[in-house]
Structures are given as C-alpha cells and as structure tokens.
C-alpha cells in the first residue's frame, strides 16, 4: 500500500522573487470543482463553439496541409505569416481600423500579448493604470513584472475620466507606463465605455504621454444598442489587442497586437524569447476558415445564443435575487457584475455556492488590491438558459441564507451594524 509523504520543496531557496508575486487564476483554480457532476459553472469565459460547421472546419484543416504542404508544419517568422497578418487587417477593417500587415504581430493567444505588455514596459515598482474591476487574466499577466496597479473605478459609462485625470495629474507626465482598458463589454463588469469617455481617454493619454492599450476580444458580440468606435480607429497610437478565440476557436491560440512599428519590434523580441513563433498550422487553419467559410453567418447564430442566455440571466436575477443586490446590464460580451451588500464576502460564500452546485468568480480576483469582496463575476456564454436560471436560483438561496444569518446576529447584538448599510 502506498503511503503519503509530506512534500518539501528542495528548490524553495532558489526561486526568483517575482514568483512570489504571481497571482493565481481563480478560473483555473475552479476547474477541478466545476468538473464535478451537478455543478453549473458561471465562472469561466468559454465561448460556445457548437455552431461551428465541423465538416467545413475539417476541410479547412485538411486543406491547410494539402495546399500549404510542409510550410504549415514548419517554423515561421516570429511576427507571423504575412497571409495571416493580412487576414487580421481584413478583420479589423470592420471596426474602421486601417492597417497593413507590417502593423501587426501575432501572439499565442491574448494572454501572451498581455504578458508582452508587462515584459516590454514594466520594471518593478512602475505604475500602470487599470479599470476597477479589471480582467483577472491581465492582472495575473502583469503581476510577474511587479507593477504598482492604480485602479480607476467605473460606472455604467466605463472608466471614470475625472478619476483618471486626477491620477495622471498625481503621477505626472509619463508617470504611468500604460492605461489598460476593455472598452467593449468589459470583462468582468460587462460595461461599454461611452464615446465621450473614449475621446477623453485618448486626450488624457496624449496629454500625459501614457500609451493606451485597448483589449477588444468581445467587439463583435453585441446584442443590443449601437456600436461605438474602437479606440484604435480614433487614434493610430493606441495599442490594440484582438483574437480569434471569440469568433472561431479558442483552442487555436491565435491573437494579435496592432501598434506603432517601433513598439512592434520590441514585441517581436519578446516573442522570440518566449516561443520563437506562433504555430504555422494554426495560422494557416485560420486563414482558410476566414476566407472559405461563411463565418459571419456562423457568428450570427452564436450571437443569437448568447443574447438568449444573457436575457435568461437578467430575467432570473430579477426573479430570484434580493432587492439589496445590484447588477450590470451588458449590451454584449460574456459577463455581468453583481454587487451585494458590503458585509458579504464572496470568497467565503463560494464554498456554500459550490455545495449548492454553482460556481462563480469572487470579485476580489478582479482587483489588484483586495477590493471587490462583496461582488462577483458571472458568465452567461456557455450554459443553457435553463441551467442559467437554475444556477441563479441556487445562488440566490445561498445569498438569502447568508443575509438571514447576518440579520440574526445583528438582532442578537453579536455584530455591529455595517455603517454603509441604510
């Protein structure tokens, strides 16, 4: 019989200091829990790719080798195939972005692009500016480079420009290395930045000499309302990140950075050190898909599913959640943000929710400084409307039980009233 032993890390003294500062991914940590039978996951951000015409996709995969031959299976240049970069130019043209292949570098997923931002710009102690809340994957990628993350709160029009201007004034010219934003259907809040604020953001970036980074994975996933121009379409100095993960296949790990060419040279060096090049086969595969499949019709069918699921979640929240809770109403994307009374701790609540069969991301994972403890991110892109409704019902019961317990302790004098509560 095998016996368990305590494991000691013989390399503990040899690790770089930066490893101690790396953030964990709440979504990845939850994968084990959400794989259990009966768990409905509102935690991840997986796209629904069930509408893909797999027979046509298979033909694209086969032609990737039959047409390109060994080129599809060989090393490639670190900036990516010119054919795929030309395809990116065609894709972003829909957003009013006019570029050439020389303005693009391909990366192995947007997460690698985020890592390159930190690698190219950030020394330990440098300031970067992020939205509050912000994408947890970005915070994880940036954490390796030990920045000071200055958080700018949002409202229903996106990042607050008055707070941003005050922070930039405090830091002084070029006092921050970059401003990171997801202006379209923000992850995790689901909020879309208004046109007026986009214009002001660009003005402030130029006035203080701080680059603006626009992360746009969800730009094509609009369910209502009118499109708002991309930041990059308004200013060629914007660093623009895009991906095929939400329009084709996340498993291919094809994404891109569009930015001024001197900066592309720095990102090219980052890519050479990180992985030499992006998979040639995956690039060729994408080229065939976007040129030979009616991908817009496929995406329209997927967007219709997402709209139905978003509507199901909003309806369930109205039906089941207590009046003390507040949530966003996303016009697109994958997520919405729920805020509970300040006495809640959604990290602690998660264990109860998992026992009830629901997973979500606690809000504190979406801040670099421990804020957001009474909030949560929930996803509606992957589960069916029926599962979403049931998940919200279960979650509401766990929340109501916690509220009843709080009130009981309050009535018994075991707790001091929360001063932020009415």
JOPE-V274541 format. One record per backbone hydrogen bond with DSSP energy under -0.5 kcal/mol. CO is the residue of the C=O (numbers start at 1). NH is the residue of the N-H. If there is no record, write none. Layout:
co	nh
CO	NH
CO	NH
//
This chain:
co	nh
6	8
8	10
9	12
11	14
11	15
12	15
16	19
16	20
17	20
17	21
18	21
18	22
19	22
24	26
25	29
26	30
27	31
28	31
30	34
31	35
33	36
36	39
39	41
40	42
40	359
42	379
47	49
49	52
52	54
53	56
53	57
54	58
55	59
56	60
57	61
58	62
59	63
60	64
61	65
62	65
62	66
63	67
63	68
64	68
65	69
68	71
69	72
70	73
71	74
77	80
79	106
81	85
82	86
83	87
84	88
85	89
86	90
87	91
88	92
89	93
90	94
91	94
92	95
92	97
93	96
95	230
96	98
97	99
100	103
101	104
103	259
105	257
107	109
107	255
109	112
109	113
110	114
111	115
112	116
113	117
114	118
115	119
116	120
117	121
118	122
123	126
126	148
127	177
128	150
129	180
130	152
131	133
132	154
135	139
136	140
137	141
138	142
139	143
140	144
141	144
142	145
142	147
143	146
146	125
147	149
148	128
148	150
149	151
150	130
151	153
152	132
153	160
155	158
157	194
158	155
159	161
160	164
161	165
162	166
163	167
164	168
165	169
166	170
167	171
168	172
172	175
177	211
178	129
178	180
179	181
179	213
180	131
181	183
181	215
183	185
183	193
186	188
186	190
189	337
190	331
191	186
194	198
195	199
196	200
197	201
198	202
199	203
200	204
201	205
202	206
203	207
204	208
205	209
205	210
206	209
208	174
211	179
212	214
212	239
213	181
213	215
214	216
214	241
218	221
220	222
221	333
230	234
231	234
231	235
235	238
238	240
239	214
240	258
241	216
242	256
244	247
244	248
245	250
249	252
250	253
253	255
254	244
255	107
256	242
257	105
258	240
260	263
260	264
261	265
262	266
263	267
264	268
265	269
266	270
267	271
268	272
269	273
270	274
271	275
271	276
272	276
275	277
279	283
280	284
281	285
282	286
283	287
284	288
285	289
286	290
287	291
288	292
289	293
293	295
294	297
294	298
295	299
296	300
297	301
298	302
299	303
300	304
301	305
302	306
303	307
304	308
305	309
306	310
307	311
308	312
309	313
310	314
311	315
312	316
313	317
314	318
315	319
316	320
317	321
322	325
326	339
328	330
331	223
331	224
334	380
334	381
336	378
337	328
338	376
339	326
341	344
345	349
346	350
347	351
348	351
348	352
349	353
350	354
351	355
352	356
353	358
354	357
357	40
359	42
360	362
361	377
362	365
363	366
364	367
366	133
366	134
372	375
373	346
374	340
375	363
376	338
377	361
378	336
384	388
385	389
386	390
387	391
388	392
389	393
390	394
391	395
392	396
393	397
394	398
395	399
396	400
397	401
398	402
399	403
400	404
401	405
402	406
403	407
404	408
405	409
406	410
407	411
408	412
409	414
409	415
410	413
417	419
418	421
//
